[in-house]
C-alpha cells in the first residue's frame, strides 16, 4: 500500500490542480494513466487502493472526478461499476449527423471511420448531439454500426419549422431535414396559426420511447411570406443576427467622419487617384487600387480598410465580430460581421472622403513578379466608386461612352490592366487552377417574388481585382512570416490519394489524362481544365475536378494553397467581412509599430482555435445561403408545374438524374423510376445510367427534355420526368454508352420520392 503523499508526487498535474483548487483531487491525466497501467476496468474501490488514497476528502474528490469524466465521455462505466478506457472498450466519442430518412452517423472525434446509427438508435438523438457509442459490428454494406451508450452533450436547443395540429396534437415539423423528429408542443396558444413558421425551444430532448417536447418561442410568420426563407435559414443554421446591447452602445460612439487625431502619423496617399471596383449592388467597399508605370514595371497600391483601428481587441464589437466571423450575403439582405456604422460608414472606402487604410505597396516587374513590397498605415481619399461593368466596358469593350465616364481615372485604369496582364501570365506560369464561375444572381420584382435567375458573368474586370488581391494576400503572409508573428493562413490542401484515383478513372473514360504521377501538381489540374474548355462536356469535367479538390480552411500551420499554387497565402483584403483578415491586419499593425511577436495579443494556440471557428462559420454561411437559394428556386418553379423545358444532365446517381434547365438555372431530379422503359444500372466511373435491356445510356452532359412534376418547398426538392422523346442529344464523346459498371440498382421502384434539393 502506498501512502497518501505518494499519489501527489505521482500525479503529473498535481501542482496545476493545487494552484487551481487548493485541495485537489487526482487529475484526469493521472486517472487515465492509472487505468492504462491497470490493464482492465477498475471500480472506485480498486482505484482508491491503486492510488493509495486514505483521506475521505481525496476519495470523494476522486469519485466526483470519475463521474465528470464519464459525463464528458473521457471514460466509460461498465455494469459492475468498473471505469474503463474508451478505446479499450470498443467505444467511440463523436458528433451525430442526422439524415432526412431517419438514420444517422456518428463522426468520431479520433478521426476513425464513421459509425452508422440506425433509425432506432436515432430515436433518442438530435442532429448535432455529442454521444458515446459502442461498435456493434459491421452491416451488410461494410459500414461500422454503432449503439448509443450515452448522450454526452445536447447541441440542439431550438428548432425552426412549420406548426401543425394533427388529431388535436400540436407539433412542429423541423425545417432542418437532418432532424427527423416531430416536436410536440403541449401548451400551444391559439395565436399560432396552422402552417406558420415558428421557432420552438426544446424543453425535453427525445428518448428511445418519447419524442422531443418544445415550447413556442417566436412566430416568424406565414410560410410563403416574402423574406421568410432568410429568416428561417438564419435560425436553422444558428447565424448570429441580433446585436447585443453592448455592441449597439459602442457603435453609437463612432462619428461619421475620421477623427483628425486618427490621421496623425500615417502615410498620406490622398494625392493619388485610388479607385474602388465592386459590384453594382455593393455597399461596403474594403479595397481600393492604384497603379502607375515605373522604370522596371509598375508600382501597385492595394489599400484595405483599416478596421483594426476602430475595433479594439476584446471590445464588445470585437467579441461579436469574432462570434460571427464572417458576413453572410443573402439575396437582397446581408447579416454583417460589423455594425453598419463601420461596415458601410467609417471603414467603407467611399469616394471623396478621408479613410484610414492598411496599404500594401508593391513593385511588379514586367514578368509579373513582385520584386519588393512594403506595408503602411495609410490615409487615402478614393477618387471614384467604379463597378465591374463600367471598368469592363471601358477597358475590354473599349466603349466610348464608358471611357468618357471614367476619363478622370482612365490613365491609372490602363496601368491596372497592364499589371493585371502580367500578374495573370505569372499565375498561369506557376500552374494555378482556374475554373469558370457558375454563380447565379436572383432578381426580384416589387413584391419580392423572383422575376428571373441569371448567371453572373465573370469579366476581365473581376479577374483584375482578384489578381491584385491575391498579390497583396501573398505579401501579407510573407511579411508576417519574416516578422515571425503568428497568423492565420488560408490553406488549401492537396486532394487525397483516393479522390485522385477516382478522378483518374473518370477522366480515362472520357479519353483524358491527369498528369503528375502519384502527386499531381496544380498545373496538372489546370491542364485538364484547359483541355476541357474545348469540349462539349466541359461542365461535367470541371465539376469532377472541383469535387476532387479539398476545401480551403484557416489554420496557423502553413500547408500552402494548392489551388493557387502558392507556398504562403493569407487573407488580408476583406477585414470588414472576414475576421481572419482583421487578425492579419492586427499582426501587421503590431509589426509596423515594432512590437515583439511574444507580446502580440494572440498565441499559436489562440490562432488554432480561431482558425477552426472561422472555418466553421464560413461553412455555416455557405450552407445557409445555399438553403435560401434552394428555397427561392423552388418557389420560382411552383408556378411552372406541368410545363416542359429543355435541359442538360448535370449529375448521374444510382437513384436518378439531376437535370439543369436551360435559361432558368434550376436543377431537379428525374428519378430512376420515371425511366420506365427498362431497368437502369449506375456506372460510377462513367457517371451514367445504362439500360439493361435496350442499353440506352443517360450520361452527364446529355441533353433532355423534361416536364416539371412536383415542387416541394419544405424539402427544397423539384421532381422532373422525361417529356416525349426525352433524349435530345449526347453531350459526351461518341461511344460513351459502353458497359455498365458493377455498382447496381434494382431499377424502377428502388426508392420512392428521392428528389434532390434544388440548387
Secondary structure, 3 states (H helix, E strand, C coil): CCCHHHHHHHCCCHHHHHHHHCCCCCCHHHHHHHHHHHCCCECHHHHHHHHCCCCHHHHHHHHHHHHHHHHCCCEEECCCCCEEEHHHHCEEEEEEEECCCCCEEEEECCCCCCEEECHHHHCCCCCCCEEEEEEEEECCCCCEEEEEEEEEECCCCEEEEEEEEECCEEEEEECCCCCCCEEECCCCCCCCCCCCEEEEEEEECCCCCCCCEEEEEEEEECCCCCCHHHHHHHHHCCCCCCCCHHHHHHHCCCCCCCCHHHHCCCEECCCCCCEEEECCCCCCCCEEEEEEEECCEEEEEEEEECHHHHCCCCCHHHHHHHHHCECEEECCEEECCCCHHHHHHHCCCCECCEEEEEEEEEEEECCCCEEEEEEEEEEEEECEEEEHHHHHHHHCCCCHHHHHHCHHHHHHHHHHHHHHHHHHHHHHHHCCCCCCCCCEEEEECCCCCEEEEEECCCCHHHHHHHHHHHHHHHHHHHHHHHHCCCCCEEEECCCCHHHHHHHHHHHHHCCCCCCCCCCCCHHHHHHHHHHHCCCCCHHHHHHHHHHHCCCCEEECCCCCECCCCECCCCCCCCCCCEHHHHHHHHHHHHHHCCCCHHHCCCCHHHHHHHHHHHHHHHHHHHHHHHHHHHHHHHHHHHHHCCCEEEEEEEEEECCEEEEEECCCCCEEEEEHHHCCCCCEEEECCCCEEEECCCCCEEECCCEEEEEEEEEECCCCEEEEEEEEEEEEECCCCCCCCCCCCCCCCCCCCCCCCCCCECC
